[in-house]
Amino acid sequence: MRGERAVADGLPTDAPHAFGVFDTTLCGIQKAGMSLSDRWWLPERENACGACREVAGVIAGRWPQAMRGEGARVSVARRL
């Protein structure tokens, strides 16, 4: 379970947030102009946003087993 890290002016920097879609983090913070970082958001990091971690866990649990292997996932946001 990993995702793209969210980057935006005014986004709290104390805990990295996972990018969702449409200028919103997985935990629901919305900032105009939010983008993807070139760095991964890793939920196992001690300072990762706990609310983003919870949502990422729910999303990961919904993926079919065949889509959980290394390289199986692709960013839907990058396709938009």
ABEGO torsion letter per residue (X at the ends): XBBBBBBBBGBBAABBBBBBBGGBBAAGBBBBGBBBBABBBBAABAABBAAAAAAAAAAAAABBAAAABBGABBBAAAAX
